[in-house]
Amino acid sequence: MISRVHIMLGSPEMDKLRLDLRPGDKVVGVDKGALMLLDEGVSVDLAIGDFDSVSEAEYEKITREAREYRRFEAEKDDTDAELAIEWAEKRYKPDKLFVYNWSGGRMDHLLNLLFLVHQPRFEDIIQKIEFKHSQNNVTFYKAGSYHLDRQKNMKYLAFVGMTALKGLSTTGVKYPVDRLDTAYPVTLISNEFTQEYSRFSFSEGVLAVIQSSG
Amino acid sequence: MISRVHIMLGSPEMDKLRLDLRPGDKVVGVDKGALMLLDEGVSVDLAIGDFDSVSEAEYEKITREAREYRRFEAEKDDTDAELAIEWAEKRYKPDKLFVYNWSGGRMDHLLNLLFLVHQPRFEDIIQKIEFKHSQNNVTFYKAGSYHLDRQKNMKYLAFVGMTALKGLSTTGVKYPVDRLDTAYPVTLISNEFTQEYSRFSFSEGVLAVIQSSG
């Protein structure tokens, strides 16, 4: 069975997307994200962050109701999201790390999250990470060959180089490319599936794949 | 006098930020963005896009009321935003290019915009571009030394490497750095001004500076 961790960040506005929880899944709440989960009646396995976005009473509730909690200094080198992803990986060694509530707030936080793929310490886990949102779903790939399923409710597909890429080929899409080399991060956006899946491959670089509902 | 162009993109939700128009400024409306401007009573100098997000009647209104319009095929290689920025530059040769309504919708469009800095054809103009939003303001810099004013209503400051950077030094901020070299795009986020301006410099790479209201 695939082991999965769901990480709810504490962005100002909660996306309407619901966690698709299965038995055995772990749930991590980050800062205000922990509170949002508890308020929704979701059990929190680990609450983590500096908790400077919640009141003292809210923090009490989190420590009382979460199975485990870790509080860090506000003036740390890492963001709450970086700490949460590192801890989730260390604690649960999951096959998949779903991250929610990652967009819609501060742009520096958003870029910090998307640019995790550049940090050597996350290199081994970037393919596990999936940023989920009702309108946008983002996954990351290192060089290799892949099968990608079309997600329901999603209309557009984008292949976004987070780095220069070598030998990118895509099939099953409206605008395929064949052994494309790029000298810088290129955004191949507004593509669409022509069947229920796409196959793609590349030999160098880091690729983001984004499915969007339009 | 500084010549300025305001580009309103056609993102699904209009940010509450109002254009700060001065006499002589030019206004470019992109696709549905042109309609939003006209509906707000703003004169549109140039309407541009494939206009596949507006109805036939709305398109008629745009062609009737905009001073000039350019319609492109929907299946072009460039995004509407790329075309708008290229045309605005070619047509008006402005000192500043303000872009509005660039976030909050599709993540592939957002990355396409932020990654314009990597495209050789935009290399000469990236320092003119400013992505404006009530919560997030983004500007870009090539190697050099700069004075950066604190913007009112903004609380946080981030220095985000869009590439590896060499010799980044920052002053006037809570967490300064001194001749920092990075091997990959590093996001130095959640910084704050300690005075009314910051000075920063670096010798290689492309840097994004983000001011956020929190």
Interface residues (C-beta under 8 A of the other chain):
Chain A: T79 S103 G104 G105 R106 M107 D108 H109 L111 N112 L114 F115 H118 Q119 P120 H133 Q135 N136 V138 Y156 A158 V160 Y184 P185 V186 T187 I189 S190 A208 I210 S212 G214
Chain B: T79 S103 G104 G105 R106 M107 D108 H109 L111 N112 L114 F115 H118 Q119 P120 H133 Q135 N136 V138 Y156 A158 V160 Y184 P185 V186 T187 I189 S190 A208 I210 S212 G214
